[in-house]
Amino acid sequence: MQQAEVIGKEEDKVFGQDNNGYNLPQELQRREERLEKIRQLREELEREKRQEQGLEEREMPRIEEKEQRSFADGDARMRLMKRGEFDYAYNGQVGIDEGHGVIVAADLSNQALDLGHLPGMVQEVQELRQELGKAEREITAMTADRGYFSVENIQQEGQGIELLIASEREDKDEALGGNRVYSLEKFEYIKGSDSWRCPGGRLLVRESKRVTKGRPLLRRYVCSDCNDCPLKAYCLKTGEERRTLLVKRKQLIRAEMRARLKNPEKRAIYRKRKWVAEQVIGQIKDRLGFRGVTMRGKQFASAQWLFVCAVHNVMKAVRFVAGLRRREPVAAMSS
């Protein structure tokens, strides 16, 4: 017993009082814990991908090499940040009223791209219109930048909602070289006459016959005369005499949206987005000091984002009421 007590004291000096000589060193314990977290995240990732791909429990899903998950927040996703770096983050969305800068729709998700958020925002605005008793003929215009441009998003409009989605930057110009010619985006679609206008101002009229190139059914549009066109060198390939467009149905939908934004009235509405939406985001960042969610987990991060949006609206309402009081007429009486 005396020998065991002496050896025990010596081991306490070597390994520490809380260790018995058989425990893993602290560094190895951290490694074991890290490996366990990696294993858990891997299982969660495989389960998530199985659901997306419609696979059975025993089937191995397809996982891209660049797929990543965070130890600190398993719901956050890697995305490109404003300054060019990559980090785990969430994607906050807001729909803002032009008149008062009030947020009328908001959402937060872990989808890196903006593309998939528009349908949910449109639905929120439609529900709000129903609550306010808006008739379908009373049009509400919703603007969105080119990050939301897709056929699926364009088809969300209706029931009093008109979408104005940019397809490209306003200052973007198409650079040509080699054997390249003007792409379809350079041509303006005229829905009323089902024709196209080329960059040189000439019409491409639809031919009665349809062309099947692979599976989709294509519409064929041909320019009547390209001979003396000053842009002929940019519009025709070598050996061509007339420009011909073969157009799919989805391309028509995108072209209708591009043509809509060339209308001066619609373009003026879209340009308001720069100071309507960006101003509110700036107020949230600078005035409220909110630079990003600090809660972990999508449920708590979403609640934090919606709370910030609500605080912004309350501050807008307070300023609006205060402004009304300042404008109230004052009756002065004297004797």
PLY file of the C-alpha trace (Angstrom):
ply
format ascii 1.0
element vertex 335
property float x
property float y
property float z
element edge 334
property int vertex1
property int vertex2
end_header
0.00 0.00 0.00
2.88 2.35 0.83
4.55 1.55 -2.52
1.28 2.18 -4.42
0.86 5.54 -2.65
4.40 6.61 -3.56
3.95 5.56 -7.19
0.58 7.36 -7.31
2.18 10.63 -6.16
4.96 10.29 -8.72
2.41 9.67 -11.51
0.43 12.73 -10.42
3.59 14.81 -10.88
4.20 13.34 -14.35
0.67 13.06 -15.80
-1.26 15.50 -13.63
-3.60 14.87 -10.73
-6.67 14.29 -12.95
-4.96 11.65 -15.13
-4.08 8.09 -14.23
-1.49 7.35 -16.92
-3.99 5.54 -19.12
-5.94 8.58 -20.36
-5.18 10.03 -23.79
-3.03 13.19 -23.76
-5.00 16.41 -24.18
-3.69 16.94 -27.73
-4.84 13.47 -28.80
-8.20 14.05 -27.11
-8.72 17.17 -29.23
-7.84 15.17 -32.33
-10.32 12.44 -31.39
-13.06 15.02 -30.79
-12.27 16.68 -34.13
-12.45 13.36 -35.97
-15.80 12.67 -34.30
-17.14 16.06 -35.44
-15.92 15.37 -38.99
-17.67 12.00 -38.93
-20.94 13.58 -37.73
-20.82 16.35 -40.33
-20.06 13.80 -43.04
-23.12 11.75 -42.04
-25.32 14.87 -42.02
-23.99 15.90 -45.44
-24.66 12.44 -46.89
-28.18 12.45 -45.43
-28.87 15.90 -46.90
-27.59 14.89 -50.35
-29.64 11.66 -50.32
-32.80 13.70 -49.79
-31.86 16.10 -52.60
-31.03 13.28 -55.02
-33.94 11.01 -53.98
-31.72 8.08 -52.92
-32.31 5.25 -50.48
-30.60 5.10 -47.09
-27.90 2.64 -48.19
-27.07 4.40 -51.47
-24.03 6.67 -51.61
-24.94 10.20 -52.81
-22.87 12.34 -55.18
-20.88 14.93 -53.22
-18.74 17.53 -54.95
-15.13 17.86 -53.88
-15.61 21.53 -52.97
-18.60 20.81 -50.67
-17.80 22.12 -47.18
-19.43 22.35 -43.76
-18.59 24.46 -40.73
-17.78 22.99 -37.30
-19.14 26.10 -35.57
-22.42 26.32 -37.54
-23.50 23.32 -39.59
-26.34 25.29 -41.24
-24.10 28.04 -42.67
-22.70 27.62 -46.18
-19.51 28.79 -47.87
-20.09 31.79 -50.13
-18.21 34.62 -51.80
-18.26 37.76 -49.65
-18.30 41.40 -50.78
-14.54 41.92 -50.44
-13.65 38.85 -52.50
-12.94 36.40 -49.68
-14.87 33.19 -48.95
-16.50 32.50 -45.60
-19.37 30.60 -43.99
-22.43 32.84 -44.03
-26.16 33.21 -44.67
-27.97 35.11 -47.41
-30.44 37.76 -46.24
-33.17 39.05 -48.57
-35.42 42.12 -48.30
-38.27 43.59 -50.33
-38.63 47.35 -49.75
-41.50 49.74 -50.36
-40.48 52.66 -52.58
-42.59 55.28 -50.83
-41.30 55.08 -47.25
-38.36 52.66 -47.29
-40.26 50.11 -45.19
-39.30 46.44 -45.47
-42.43 44.58 -46.62
-40.85 41.13 -47.15
-37.75 39.51 -45.69
-36.10 36.12 -45.63
-32.80 34.44 -44.78
-31.39 31.18 -46.10
-28.10 29.36 -46.55
-28.34 29.40 -50.35
-25.31 31.24 -51.71
-26.99 32.34 -54.95
-29.83 34.90 -55.01
-31.55 33.07 -57.87
-33.79 30.81 -55.80
-35.08 33.48 -53.40
-37.34 35.46 -55.73
-40.37 33.08 -55.78
-40.69 33.25 -51.98
-40.44 37.05 -51.97
-43.07 37.33 -54.73
-45.40 35.11 -52.72
-44.96 37.30 -49.62
-45.84 40.43 -51.64
-48.90 38.70 -53.14
-50.11 37.74 -49.65
-49.60 41.33 -48.50
-51.62 42.59 -51.48
-54.47 40.24 -50.54
-54.44 41.50 -46.94
-54.66 45.09 -48.23
-57.50 44.19 -50.61
-55.59 45.16 -53.76
-57.40 44.38 -57.03
-55.49 42.44 -59.68
-55.62 45.41 -62.06
-53.66 47.47 -59.51
-50.16 46.53 -60.60
-47.28 46.25 -58.13
-43.88 46.45 -59.84
-41.08 44.41 -58.27
-37.50 45.10 -59.36
-34.53 42.76 -58.98
-30.94 42.81 -60.21
-29.37 40.37 -62.65
-28.61 37.84 -59.89
-32.32 36.89 -60.01
-32.62 36.64 -63.81
-33.99 33.25 -64.93
-36.96 31.89 -66.86
-38.38 30.31 -63.70
-38.26 33.64 -61.85
-39.78 35.60 -64.73
-42.72 33.19 -64.77
-43.53 34.06 -61.13
-45.24 37.29 -62.16
-49.00 37.60 -62.38
-51.90 38.24 -59.98
-51.07 41.94 -59.94
-47.27 41.50 -59.83
-45.09 42.84 -62.65
-41.43 41.87 -62.50
-38.56 43.98 -63.78
-35.39 41.85 -63.66
-32.15 43.00 -65.24
-30.38 40.53 -67.50
-27.00 42.30 -67.46
-25.27 45.44 -66.24
-26.38 48.67 -67.90
-22.82 49.60 -68.94
-21.94 46.17 -70.29
-20.89 46.05 -73.92
-20.38 42.92 -75.96
-16.81 42.41 -77.15
-16.46 40.59 -80.45
-13.48 38.91 -81.96
-12.47 36.15 -84.35
-15.47 34.51 -85.98
-17.93 35.68 -83.30
-21.03 37.67 -84.20
-23.73 39.47 -82.21
-25.46 37.10 -79.80
-29.23 36.87 -79.36
-29.04 39.27 -76.40
-28.10 42.09 -78.80
-31.43 41.75 -80.63
-34.65 43.31 -79.30
-37.75 41.13 -79.27
-41.05 42.79 -80.28
-43.82 40.74 -78.68
-46.73 42.43 -80.49
-45.53 41.47 -83.97
-43.50 38.41 -82.88
-40.37 39.75 -84.57
-36.87 40.93 -83.66
-35.01 44.17 -84.24
-31.29 43.88 -84.93
-28.65 46.34 -83.58
-28.83 48.10 -86.95
-32.58 48.72 -86.60
-33.77 46.13 -89.16
-36.54 43.63 -88.54
-36.18 39.86 -88.48
-39.57 38.36 -89.37
-40.72 34.96 -88.23
-41.06 32.29 -90.90
-44.08 30.01 -90.88
-42.09 26.78 -90.78
-40.64 25.59 -87.51
-37.25 24.00 -87.10
-36.55 20.99 -84.92
-32.95 20.91 -83.83
-32.65 18.10 -81.32
-35.60 17.95 -78.93
-36.86 21.54 -78.54
-39.02 23.14 -81.24
-37.34 26.29 -82.52
-38.82 29.42 -84.08
-37.01 30.79 -87.12
-36.59 34.53 -87.72
-34.89 35.89 -90.85
-33.71 39.41 -91.74
-35.15 40.67 -95.03
-32.00 42.48 -96.20
-28.50 42.66 -94.74
-26.62 43.87 -97.82
-26.07 47.56 -97.03
-26.21 47.27 -93.23
-23.26 49.11 -91.59
-23.06 46.41 -88.88
-22.94 43.53 -91.34
-19.40 42.58 -90.34
-20.53 42.09 -86.72
-23.78 40.29 -87.51
-22.94 37.74 -90.23
-20.46 34.91 -90.25
-18.29 34.20 -93.26
-20.43 33.02 -96.17
-23.77 34.17 -94.71
-25.99 36.59 -96.64
-28.80 37.13 -94.12
-28.93 36.86 -90.36
-31.14 34.06 -89.08
-32.20 33.48 -85.47
-33.29 30.07 -84.16
-35.07 30.73 -80.88
-36.33 28.44 -78.11
-39.38 29.17 -75.98
-37.25 29.95 -72.92
-35.17 32.38 -74.94
-38.36 34.21 -75.90
-39.32 34.61 -72.25
-35.93 36.07 -71.40
-36.05 38.32 -74.48
-39.46 39.70 -73.45
-38.00 40.76 -70.12
-35.00 42.42 -71.75
-37.31 44.26 -74.16
-39.50 45.39 -71.25
-36.54 47.01 -69.53
-35.70 48.95 -72.70
-39.00 50.78 -72.32
-38.10 54.22 -70.86
-40.92 54.10 -68.29
-40.02 50.62 -67.05
-36.33 51.44 -67.08
-36.97 54.49 -64.90
-38.81 52.28 -62.39
-35.98 49.75 -62.34
-33.31 52.38 -61.76
-35.03 53.41 -58.54
-33.82 50.11 -57.08
-30.35 51.62 -56.66
-31.46 54.11 -54.01
-34.56 52.32 -52.68
-32.94 48.98 -51.83
-29.31 49.98 -51.32
-30.21 52.88 -49.05
-32.08 50.60 -46.64
-29.21 48.09 -46.58
-26.84 50.97 -45.79
-29.09 52.17 -42.95
-29.16 48.69 -41.42
-25.37 48.39 -41.59
-24.38 51.88 -40.49
-27.24 53.23 -38.36
-28.13 49.95 -36.64
-24.54 48.67 -36.73
-25.65 45.28 -38.06
-22.88 43.71 -40.16
-23.92 40.08 -40.02
-25.75 37.49 -37.93
-24.09 36.47 -34.67
-26.41 33.56 -33.90
-25.61 29.99 -34.91
-28.10 27.77 -36.68
-30.47 28.79 -39.45
-33.49 29.10 -37.14
-31.79 31.56 -34.76
-29.94 33.41 -37.53
-33.23 33.91 -39.41
-34.94 35.18 -36.26
-32.11 37.67 -35.71
-32.34 38.95 -39.29
-36.12 39.37 -39.12
-35.76 41.16 -35.77
-33.29 43.64 -37.32
-35.73 44.26 -40.19
-38.53 44.87 -37.69
-36.37 47.37 -35.76
-35.69 49.22 -39.01
-39.43 49.44 -39.73
-40.21 50.70 -36.22
-37.62 53.47 -36.61
-39.15 54.41 -39.98
-42.63 54.53 -38.42
-41.45 56.72 -35.52
-39.83 59.21 -37.91
-42.94 59.26 -40.09
-45.26 60.01 -37.15
-42.84 62.66 -35.84
-42.81 64.27 -39.27
-46.61 64.41 -39.36
-46.70 66.16 -35.99
-44.20 68.77 -37.13
-46.40 69.55 -40.13
-49.63 70.00 -38.12
-51.04 73.56 -38.40
-50.76 75.68 -35.29
-53.55 78.12 -34.42
-52.28 81.31 -32.81
-54.77 83.39 -30.74
-54.40 86.83 -29.25
-56.61 89.29 -27.40
0 1
1 2
2 3
3 4
4 5
5 6
6 7
7 8
8 9
9 10
10 11
11 12
12 13
13 14
14 15
15 16
16 17
17 18
18 19
19 20
20 21
21 22
22 23
23 24
24 25
25 26
26 27
27 28
28 29
29 30
30 31
31 32
32 33
33 34
34 35
35 36
36 37
37 38
38 39
39 40
40 41
41 42
42 43
43 44
44 45
45 46
46 47
47 48
48 49
49 50
50 51
51 52
52 53
53 54
54 55
55 56
56 57
57 58
58 59
59 60
60 61
61 62
62 63
63 64
64 65
65 66
66 67
67 68
68 69
69 70
70 71
71 72
72 73
73 74
74 75
75 76
76 77
77 78
78 79
79 80
80 81
81 82
82 83
83 84
84 85
85 86
86 87
87 88
88 89
89 90
90 91
91 92
92 93
93 94
94 95
95 96
96 97
97 98
98 99
99 100
100 101
101 102
102 103
103 104
104 105
105 106
106 107
107 108
108 109
109 110
110 111
111 112
112 113
113 114
114 115
115 116
116 117
117 118
118 119
119 120
120 121
121 122
122 123
123 124
124 125
125 126
126 127
127 128
128 129
129 130
130 131
131 132
132 133
133 134
134 135
135 136
136 137
137 138
138 139
139 140
140 141
141 142
142 143
143 144
144 145
145 146
146 147
147 148
148 149
149 150
150 151
151 152
152 153
153 154
154 155
155 156
156 157
157 158
158 159
159 160
160 161
161 162
162 163
163 164
164 165
165 166
166 167
167 168
168 169
169 170
170 171
171 172
172 173
173 174
174 175
175 176
176 177
177 178
178 179
179 180
180 181
181 182
182 183
183 184
184 185
185 186
186 187
187 188
188 189
189 190
190 191
191 192
192 193
193 194
194 195
195 196
196 197
197 198
198 199
199 200
200 201
201 202
202 203
203 204
204 205
205 206
206 207
207 208
208 209
209 210
210 211
211 212
212 213
213 214
214 215
215 216
216 217
217 218
218 219
219 220
220 221
221 222
222 223
223 224
224 225
225 226
226 227
227 228
228 229
229 230
230 231
231 232
232 233
233 234
234 235
235 236
236 237
237 238
238 239
239 240
240 241
241 242
242 243
243 244
244 245
245 246
246 247
247 248
248 249
249 250
250 251
251 252
252 253
253 254
254 255
255 256
256 257
257 258
258 259
259 260
260 261
261 262
262 263
263 264
264 265
265 266
266 267
267 268
268 269
269 270
270 271
271 272
272 273
273 274
274 275
275 276
276 277
277 278
278 279
279 280
280 281
281 282
282 283
283 284
284 285
285 286
286 287
287 288
288 289
289 290
290 291
291 292
292 293
293 294
294 295
295 296
296 297
297 298
298 299
299 300
300 301
301 302
302 303
303 304
304 305
305 306
306 307
307 308
308 309
309 310
310 311
311 312
312 313
313 314
314 315
315 316
316 317
317 318
318 319
319 320
320 321
321 322
322 323
323 324
324 325
325 326
326 327
327 328
328 329
329 330
330 331
331 332
332 333
333 334
